[in-house]
Amino acid sequence: MNEQTSRKGEKLGWSVGWIGGYSWVVIMSIIFIYQGKIVEGLLGLVQFILWIGCVVYFAPWRHPNTMYLYLMLPLYVLFFISAGWLIWAFGGVSDFKGINLLEYFWFLPILIPIPILYKKKWNKHVVD
């Protein structure tokens, strides 16, 4: 079995995982458009298209000698930008004043892949 077919699951995991994890933006965009918030909805759809482009461009098999940390960082930056977009689309930070600071710890599981994968590379998962 050659390397291309043996790593098909990893490629699928990268692509479907990242795109599926960002699908909430499409759902929220559709809801905003339905509510008449056309600009907010269209900005969300533009974000999703940009997201797909980044998932494809920063795929590890396209950059086999680059550490996963550098491949995941642009995706994480876009993710946090989308969180800001959602807050803006809902009316700004003033609507979130009642949130306890400890509730932001729910974002920590999103960051779990960074310490686990940051040094790995697609090229045989070599760690320098």
Secondary structure by P-SEA (a helix, b strand, c coil): ccccccaaaaaaaaaaaaaaaaaaaaaaaaaaaaacaaaaaaaaaaaaaaaaaaaaaacccccccccccccaaaaaaaaaaaaaaaaaaacccccccccccccccccccccccccccccccccccccc
